[in-house]
Amino acid sequence: MGGKNTILKKFPLAGTKNGIISISHLEEPYGNGSFPVVSIGISLKKSGEEPDWKAHIPYENLDELISALNEAKTQFGNTPQV
């Protein structure tokens, strides 16, 4: 299931040796006629081609998601790593 996947960015997953976070635009993720989403993939292997975990975020929810992520970063982002 899922249409054309356009990878927008990949970057290292902090705290792992080979993990990757990938951000992509995914067209028709749930079949013909479904609206595109931003796909966030987490891969523990360097290639990142087949993520271990994925989240599909509708474009209409991006502003609220970004706001919540910034709030999490502000409140907890300076927590020392153990």
N, C-alpha and C positions, 0 to 999 in steps of 0.2 A: 504494500500500500504506500502511497505517496508519489508525488510527481517530481519534477525537476528540483534538484538540490544545488544551490549555489553557495559555496563556502565563502564567507565574507572575511573571517579572521580566525587564526589559530594562535594560541599562546600557551606557554608551559603552565601546568597545574602545580601551584605551590605545595611543597611538602611531599612531592613524589619525585622519583628518579626519571620517569619517562612519561608521566601523565600529560595530557593535552586537554585544553578547553577549546571547543570549536563553536563558532557562531555562524549560522547559515540562514539563508532565505529558502523556505520550502514551499513550493507551489502544490496545491491540491493534496494536502497531507492525508486527508481522509477519503480520497476518491474524487471522481469527477464532480466539479462544481463547488467543492469545499474551498474556503478562503485560505489564502497563504498565511503562513506563520513564520516567526523567528524560531529557529531550532537551536537549542543550547545542548551541546553534546559534551560529555565527560568521558575521556578514554584514559585507561591506565597504561596502554601501550603507546609507543611513540608515534605510530602511523596516524592514529586518530580517525581512520577511515570508517571503522565500525564502532561507534561509541558504546561504552558499557551502560551508560545512563543517558537519557534524553528528556528534555522538556520542550514542549511546543507552546509558544506564547503567541496568542493573537496580537496583531499589530495594535488593536484598540486598547490592549492592556499594558503596552510598553511603558507609557509615562508613569503609571502607578507602580509598576514593577521597579523601574529605575529609582523612583522616590523611596520605595521600601528598602532597596539595596543601599542607597545612600544613607538612610536612617540607621540601618544595621551597621554600616561602616562607621558612622559617627559615634554610635553608642558602644560598639564592641570591637571595632577594627584595630584598636591599639592594644588589644589584649596580648600579652607576651605568649609566644609559643612555648610549650613545655617539651 
